[in-house]
């Protein structure tokens, strides 16, 4: 259960970082 929660949190953080990077690239370009 704890491992599943950690995996879910990791994926959410990854998606947040990916969206942030794409947004920054979109604004700069």
C-alpha positions, 0 to 999 in steps of 0.5 A: 500500500505504501509502495503504491502511494509512493509510486503514485506520488512519483508519477504525479510529480513527474507529470507536474515537472513535465508540464512545467517544462513544456509551459516554460519552453512554450513561453520562451519559444 
